[in-house]
């Protein structure tokens, strides 16, 4: 088997869905380890992640090694039938590394050193850190590559470190030289004639450290890209070391959903499968919606292939300001949401709750109260049900709808000194996603350079950066019969964050049949006159609240779907539609309330010929997701709720869901979990 064939399925073939947890035996007496394995088996756990934070135990002093305890742990797990996701412990270097080699420690933008005593205290660009990480990775890989408990490799943990130190400055300059080759090209890309910022030597260039006023947007964007590339290269370095000793087990690392510090499109291409951490916020009743979107991001990063929920919580976390515990049943519903959206496994942080350390208040499969507890009982019940759903393992979950998202565009869109800080990329993503969620439609969140031919509908809620190749591909997509909805403040700038000259959205103006001359953030709501394309009825009391654009139609067949009803833009278009070739493209020049956005998005769904699983819409808190021939119905709320289903899964029927309950329906049989 070559590495191109490795994926999540190759880690535990024939064992169904993964159900697991982080296991940190070094935090507990050796005498408790056999009991831990017995409790894992009782809970239905078949995989544990080991060694994430064990560097100081494995190498207590530089060059002094202690693997005896890990040997025993892995042997014990193997004897109990528990497979292992073995981590490289490089996310948390031991204190001796920072003490002996202070250049391995990161610094913030103001030049302050971030010291050991926590975790993540490393500088991604430090050659000494990289050498130390390479050494321990090689030691672990050489020793355990053939261990029978091994199922997969887990590189580092939640990569996301950033540093502004001198070694990072040197590495940044090297990265820039590789990208721009000449200073003239860099000066042009960054627009350094503004504010007398021209560079005459490479040595003058620094990371965007603290400065008296607004920084250079091109420099800041490139530093974010550089930092992301440095983190990806850390993964690559450890992955490549592991493959010297092991070419049969897949290698991954845990991402963090819509984390702004690393471009996961780049990282995902380097992993054998996508793994992600997601922690629902029980204190936010709508947190599950961001969770669903995050799972659909993982679906997109995977190209529709199965992925793994590497970390989640059984109940409360410890790192929010107010850590609400999950209601009874929510543990299972949260987990099944990930499975429904393509996850082939669900794992928790962690197996046994710590009694000391920074995360001592974080929930676990086995809380401090022990196995005679509600949380353990719920976890064990979920483990049993995951085993029943084992036939889903390996089932692809591709969709017909895509949302385009790009980390570079996100970074650039929310740089300083923009028209409005109220127009947020993530808020726009969720706003355009919620109508699809309410009607049981799944999505893949993908990069603009993805081949879009397999999608019938593509949404660009707020894609600030758009280069010519991606714009050309989108025009071709629509011309060939695709359908595209573009949200406000999109296609504003090129890859260098330079604003397009002329009327916006420059690169897409032709296919959209509309263009604008001025962005107009609002100081008060402005009414919109919007007639539903599908019903012909006018929506009532619809307003743009924070954003408007001064638009003008220029396509011969472009039509106005909504216009501003008052103010300086009265009578001017706010939402437009334009036929283009065999497809159609819509543009939205305002922020829309939920009702108007749902009307628009679902009209585009209908125009794309996509069947809607729940035409009448779902009640609040209800999630409906199809995977394979099964339909997951999940109640994320505290009240009893009923769902009217069409005949897709049998005759039209009403399904009642208890609070925080779930049901899985199949064309062949009805499985119930509540």
Buried (B, 14 or more C-beta within 10 A) or exposed (E): EEEEEBBBBBBBEEBBBBBBBBBBBBBBEEEEBEEBBEBBBBBBBBBBBBBBBBBBBBBEEEEEEEBEBBEEBBEBBBEBEBBBBBBBBBBBBBEBBBEEBBBBBBBBBEEEBBEBEEBBBBBBBBBBBBEBBBBBBBBBBBBBBEBEBBBBBBBBBBBBBBBBBBBBBBBBBEBBBEBBEEBEEBBBBBBBEEEEBBBEEBEEBBBBBEEEEEBBBBBBBBBBBBBBBBBBBBBBBBBEBBBEBBEEBBBBBBBBBBBBBBBBBBBBEBBBBBBBBBBBBBEEEEBBBBBBBBBBBBBBBBBBBBBBBBBBBBBBBBEEEEBEBBBBBBBBBBBBBBBBBBBBBBBBBBBBBBEEEEBEBBBBBBBEEEBEBBBBEBBBBBBEBBBEBBEBBBBEBBBBBBBBBBBBBBBBBBBEEBEBEEBBBBBBBBBBBBBBBBBBBBBBBBBBEBEBEEBBBBBBBBBBBBBEEBBEBBBBBBBEBBBBBBBBBBBBBBBBBBEBEEBBBBBBBBBBBBBBEEBBBBEEBBBBBBBBBEEEEEBEEBBBBBBBBBBEBBBEEBBBBBBBBEBEBEEBBBBBBBBBBEBBBBBBBBBBBEBBBBBBBBBBBBBBEBEBBBEEBBBEBBBBBBBEEBBBBBBBBEEEBEBBBBEBBEEEEEBEBEBBBBBBBBEEEEBEBB
